């Protein structure tokens, strides 16, 4: 039966192992943003043996390109982007310590295999709720690739960021098993 859990970043193996597909989570701490253009640059750095602009160990990357903040706000709308575009890059990031990803839609089999091997988790955030999600973001700092605009890497400070465990490190897959299995009766 799915559970409601509050988790903190950075994630540990024990935290990741405790999560099961269908669990509702509230994430508090720091998470990083990156979409496909930033992922491509990160993997190029990894392949060259160069230092990344942040240490991915235990971290979560949120697949988002937030809109600019309105006056007095930390961030604009911040809804998840389609995750499959990160399939070619996520396994390499998991290899260097990434523990979590947040997006919408399913990830590919290579990512799922690497998640099981290295104890990582994929969370689904609700698409279409970008303004609501933005309310859980309390800090926003540029980390790298300012030239990418909305797709730059940012460090977000979040409090009770809502997500659902969609793919767990045990092979659970909400996309294959169906959402109905995880609904509370």
HUQUISUL-V725678 format. One record per backbone hydrogen bond with DSSP energy under -0.5 kcal/mol. NH is the residue of the N-H (numbers start at 1). CO is the residue of the C=O. E is the energy in kcal/mol with one decimal. If there is no record, write none. Layout:
# HUQUISUL-V725678
nh,co,e
NH,CO,E
NH,CO,E
This chain:
# HUQUISUL-V725678
nh,co,e
5,3,-0.5
5,24,-2.8
7,5,-0.5
7,26,-2.3
9,28,-1.9
10,58,-0.5
11,58,-3.6
16,12,-2.5
17,13,-3.0
18,14,-1.4
19,15,-0.7
19,16,-1.1
22,165,-3.0
23,20,-2.5
24,3,-2.5
25,163,-2.9
26,5,-2.0
27,161,-2.5
28,7,-2.2
29,158,-2.5
31,156,-2.4
32,60,-2.7
33,154,-2.4
34,62,-1.8
35,151,-0.6
39,35,-2.7
40,36,-2.5
41,37,-1.6
42,38,-2.5
43,39,-2.7
44,40,-2.0
45,41,-2.0
46,42,-2.3
47,43,-2.9
48,44,-1.5
49,45,-0.5
49,46,-1.4
50,45,-2.7
56,54,-0.7
58,97,-2.5
59,56,-2.3
61,100,-2.1
62,32,-3.9
62,60,-0.5
63,61,-0.6
63,102,-3.2
64,62,-1.5
65,79,-0.5
67,77,-2.3
73,70,-2.5
76,67,-1.8
78,130,-1.5
81,63,-3.0
83,104,-2.6
85,82,-0.7
86,83,-2.7
87,84,-1.6
89,86,-1.4
90,86,-2.9
91,87,-0.7
92,89,-0.7
93,89,-1.6
94,90,-2.6
95,91,-2.0
96,92,-1.0
97,94,-1.8
98,93,-2.3
99,59,-2.2
100,59,-1.8
101,121,-1.5
102,61,-2.3
103,123,-2.1
104,81,-1.5
112,108,-2.1
113,109,-2.5
114,110,-1.9
115,111,-2.5
116,112,-2.1
117,113,-2.2
118,114,-2.7
119,115,-1.1
120,115,-1.6
121,99,-2.2
122,167,-2.4
123,101,-3.5
124,164,-3.2
125,103,-2.4
127,125,-0.6
129,126,-1.0
133,129,-2.8
134,130,-2.0
135,131,-0.7
135,132,-1.0
136,133,-2.1
137,134,-1.4
138,136,-0.6
138,157,-3.0
139,157,-1.5
141,155,-2.0
143,153,-3.0
144,153,-1.6
148,145,-2.4
149,146,-2.1
151,148,-2.2
152,149,-2.0
153,144,-2.2
154,33,-0.5
155,141,-3.0
156,31,-3.3
156,154,-0.6
157,139,-1.9
158,29,-3.3
158,156,-0.6
159,136,-2.8
161,27,-2.8
163,25,-2.1
164,124,-2.3
165,23,-2.7
166,122,-2.1
166,164,-0.7
167,122,-1.9
168,172,-1.7
171,168,-1.4
174,166,-2.9
176,173,-0.8
177,173,-2.7
178,174,-1.3
181,178,-0.8
182,179,-1.8
183,179,-0.7
183,180,-0.9
